[in-house]
Amino acid sequence: MSIAVLVSEPRAIEVVCADGVVLRGHIWPHARGEKAGTVIVNPATGVLASYYHRYAMFLAGRGFDVVTYDYRGIGASRTVRLRGCGHRWRDWGERDFEAVLRLARRLDPAAPSMVVGHSIGGVLPGLAESATGIARMLTVGAQFAYWRDYAAARRPRLLLKWHVAMPVITALCGYFPGKRLGWLEDLPKGVANEWSFRGARIELSHPEAERGDVLRRFAAVTAPILAVGVADDEIGTPQAVRRALGYYTGSNTTQLLLSPGDFDRPAIGHFGLFHSRHAADFWLDTLLWLRDGINPWPGKVLS
């Protein structure tokens, strides 16, 4: 099937954060008919917003306004020089997502604001002060890179790559040159180090005086969350997804585990569900949740 029914041209946008940092992205207006809501797509760490453009086009063709954007330090929102820029993972939630969410509400205050968050993109809303107004969330492989949660068979390799090699390279370069290495996109030093040194509790990477406020913001989110994991995802394992989901104590959360076989695929991994090959299955299924709040995979719920 085609991934689009009828799609208006996306509009380039600039979003000014509270600290003056300018983010760049696109608004994908709904094609026609009654608007179903506004969806903000939060990327994974080190992944360009453009990776999600086909999914955004798909949603826009089915009644949603969609906002895609690059976090500070990434893609179109990258500063000329990453070395010494000071951007951190927490800034992506507290400042970047916060600013984008406020923009979405200004564009259409009457439309429900929804989030599709991939990997860290499903965790960042909990850091935003305005996330209390989110109507619904769909997360895919959402976790915050605690190394003990990686798939056991791949844990030594991932530990060496992201928690030994990455901080050493980052210290030498002043930023993480991921693109040159073929390890996702370049990352600001603060983002790379929060990934490398993250422990079992996300709030511990914040100053002690701020930790209670971090937990308060997560708990204040009341949007229902459908948290999707994939059986062959070595990073977003059920344990990792459960750990991140546990912070949303004020939300009605449902955790699922899908498998490549559910879509007649030999593998999916951490990134595959946003590939256009899934337009006729996973993408189509997500409409049921985003539009109607119905879990399209009731047989895949984890207890």
C-alpha positions in Angstrom: 0.0 0.0 0.0 1.0 3.6 -0.4 2.2 5.3 2.7 0.2 8.5 1.9 -3.4 9.1 1.0 -3.2 12.8 0.3 -0.5 15.0 1.9 0.0 18.8 2.0 3.5 20.1 1.7 5.4 20.2 5.0 6.3 23.7 6.3 9.7 24.4 7.8 9.6 25.8 11.3 12.0 27.3 13.8 11.2 26.9 17.5 12.9 29.2 20.0 13.5 27.5 23.4 13.3 29.4 26.7 17.1 29.7 26.8 17.3 31.1 23.3 18.4 28.0 21.4 16.7 27.7 18.1 15.4 24.3 16.9 14.5 23.5 13.3 11.9 21.1 12.1 8.7 20.7 10.0 5.0 20.8 10.4 3.1 18.3 8.3 -0.5 19.6 8.0 -3.4 17.1 7.9 -4.5 16.6 4.3 -8.2 17.1 4.5 -11.3 16.4 6.5 -11.7 16.6 10.3 -8.4 16.9 12.2 -7.6 14.0 14.5 -5.1 15.9 16.6 -1.5 17.0 16.7 1.3 14.4 16.9 4.8 15.4 18.0 7.5 12.8 16.9 10.4 12.6 19.3 13.5 11.0 17.7 15.9 8.5 19.3 19.4 9.7 20.4 21.6 10.5 17.5 18.9 10.0 14.9 17.8 12.7 12.5 14.2 13.9 12.4 14.3 13.1 8.7 14.3 9.4 9.5 10.7 9.9 10.7 9.5 12.0 7.9 7.8 9.2 6.0 5.9 8.2 9.1 4.9 11.9 9.6 3.7 12.0 6.0 1.7 8.8 6.7 0.0 10.3 9.8 -0.7 13.6 8.0 -2.4 11.8 5.2 -4.7 10.3 7.8 -5.9 13.4 9.6 -3.1 14.5 12.0 -1.0 17.6 12.0 2.5 16.3 12.8 5.5 18.1 14.1 9.0 16.7 13.5 12.2 18.4 14.8 15.8 17.9 15.6 17.0 18.3 19.2 19.7 20.9 19.9 23.1 19.7 18.6 21.6 17.3 16.1 20.9 17.6 12.4 19.2 20.9 11.3 19.4 22.1 15.0 23.1 21.6 15.2 25.4 24.4 16.1 28.4 25.0 13.8 30.7 23.8 16.6 29.7 21.0 18.9 32.9 21.1 21.0 32.1 23.1 24.1 28.4 23.7 23.4 27.3 22.2 26.7 24.0 20.6 25.5 22.8 17.7 27.6 20.2 14.9 27.3 18.1 16.6 29.9 17.9 19.8 27.8 16.2 17.8 25.1 13.3 17.2 27.4 13.2 20.2 29.8 13.8 22.8 27.0 13.5 21.3 23.5 10.4 19.1 23.9 8.9 21.7 26.2 9.2 24.4 23.5 7.9 22.1 20.7 4.9 21.1 22.8 4.1 24.7 23.6 4.3 25.5 19.9 1.9 22.7 19.0 -0.6 24.0 21.5 -0.4 27.5 20.2 -1.0 26.3 16.6 -4.3 24.7 17.6 -5.3 25.0 21.3 -8.4 22.8 20.7 -6.5 19.8 19.2 -5.3 17.0 21.5 -1.5 16.9 21.7 -0.1 13.4 21.3 3.5 12.1 21.3 5.2 9.3 19.4 8.5 8.8 21.2 11.3 6.5 19.9 13.9 5.3 22.4 14.9 8.4 24.6 12.1 10.2 22.8 9.6 8.3 24.9 11.4 9.3 28.1 11.9 13.0 27.4 8.2 14.1 27.9 8.5 13.3 31.6 11.1 16.0 31.9 8.9 18.8 30.4 6.8 21.0 32.7 4.0 21.3 30.2 3.7 17.5 29.6 0.6 17.5 31.9 -1.4 18.5 28.8 -0.4 15.6 26.6 -3.5 13.6 25.7 -1.9 10.3 24.6 1.6 8.8 24.1 2.9 5.9 22.0 6.5 4.9 22.8 8.7 2.5 20.9 11.7 1.0 22.6 11.6 3.8 25.1 14.5 3.5 27.7 17.4 5.6 29.0 20.4 3.3 28.3 21.1 1.6 31.6 23.6 -1.0 30.5 22.4 -3.8 32.7 19.1 -3.7 30.8 20.7 -4.5 27.5 20.0 -7.9 26.0 22.3 -10.4 27.9 23.9 -11.9 24.8 24.8 -8.4 23.4 25.6 -6.7 26.7 29.4 -7.0 26.6 29.6 -5.5 23.1 27.2 -2.7 23.8 28.9 -1.9 27.2 32.2 -1.7 25.4 30.9 0.5 22.6 28.6 2.9 24.4 30.0 3.0 28.0 33.8 2.5 27.4 34.7 3.6 23.9 32.2 6.5 23.6 33.2 8.4 26.8 36.9 7.9 25.9 36.4 9.2 22.3 34.2 12.0 23.6 36.9 13.1 26.1 39.5 13.2 23.4 37.4 15.1 20.8 35.3 17.3 23.1 32.2 15.8 21.4 31.2 12.4 20.1 32.0 12.1 16.4 29.4 9.4 15.8 28.8 10.1 12.1 32.5 9.7 11.3 32.5 6.4 13.1 29.2 5.2 11.6 27.7 5.2 15.1 24.6 7.3 14.5 25.0 11.1 14.4 27.5 13.3 16.2 26.5 14.1 19.8 27.3 16.9 22.1 29.7 16.0 25.0 26.9 16.4 27.6 24.5 14.1 25.7 27.2 11.4 25.1 28.3 11.4 28.7 24.8 11.2 30.1 24.3 8.1 27.9 27.6 6.6 28.9 27.4 7.2 32.7 23.7 6.7 33.2 22.8 4.5 36.1 19.7 2.6 37.1 17.9 5.8 38.2 17.4 8.6 35.7 17.2 11.3 38.3 20.7 10.6 39.6 22.2 12.2 36.5 20.7 15.5 37.7 22.1 17.6 40.6 20.8 16.4 43.9 18.7 19.5 44.5 16.8 18.9 41.3 16.0 15.2 41.6 12.7 15.6 43.5 11.5 18.0 40.8 12.4 15.5 38.1 10.3 12.8 39.8 7.5 15.3 40.3 7.4 16.1 36.6 7.2 12.5 35.5 4.5 11.8 38.0 2.5 14.8 36.8 2.0 13.3 33.3 -1.4 11.7 33.1 -1.5 10.8 29.4 -2.3 7.1 28.7 0.9 5.4 27.4 1.2 2.5 25.1 4.8 1.3 25.4 5.8 -0.9 22.5 8.9 -3.1 22.6 10.3 -5.6 20.0 11.6 -9.0 21.0 14.9 -8.6 19.0 15.6 -5.1 20.3 18.9 -5.4 22.1 18.6 -2.0 23.7 14.9 -1.5 24.4 14.5 -4.8 26.1 11.3 -5.5 28.2 13.3 -4.8 31.4 14.6 -1.4 30.0 11.2 -0.3 28.8 9.6 -1.3 32.1 12.3 0.7 34.0 11.5 3.9 32.0 7.8 3.4 32.1 7.9 3.1 35.9 8.6 6.8 36.2 5.2 7.7 34.7 3.4 6.9 37.9 0.4 9.2 37.2 -0.3 7.5 33.8 -2.3 4.5 32.8 0.5 2.5 31.1 0.4 -0.6 29.0 3.6 -2.4 28.0 3.6 -4.6 24.9 6.1 -7.0 23.3 5.9 -7.5 19.6 8.0 -9.9 17.6 9.4 -9.8 14.0 7.1 -12.7 13.2 4.1 -10.6 14.0 4.9 -8.7 10.8 6.4 -11.6 8.8 9.9 -10.2 9.1 13.1 -12.0 10.1 14.3 -9.0 12.2 13.2 -5.5 13.3 15.6 -4.4 16.1 15.7 -1.0 17.7 15.0 1.1 14.6 13.0 -1.0 12.2 9.4 -0.1 13.0 9.8 3.4 11.6 11.0 2.2 8.3 8.4 2.6 5.5 8.3 -1.2 5.0 6.0 -1.2 8.1 3.5 1.3 6.6 1.0 -1.5 5.9 1.2 -3.1 9.3 2.7 -1.3 12.3 2.1 2.2 11.0 -1.5 1.4 10.2 -2.0 -0.2 13.6 -0.8 2.8 15.4 -3.7 4.8 14.1 -6.1 2.9 16.3 -4.2 4.0 19.4 -3.5 7.6 18.3 -7.0 8.2 17.0 -9.2 6.2 19.3 -7.0 5.1 22.3 -7.5 1.4 21.5 -4.6 -1.0 21.9 -4.3 -2.7 18.5 -2.3 -5.6 19.9 -4.3 -6.8 22.9 -2.7 -10.2 22.8 0.8 -8.8 23.3 0.4 -7.1 26.7 3.1 -7.9 29.3 1.9 -8.3 32.8 
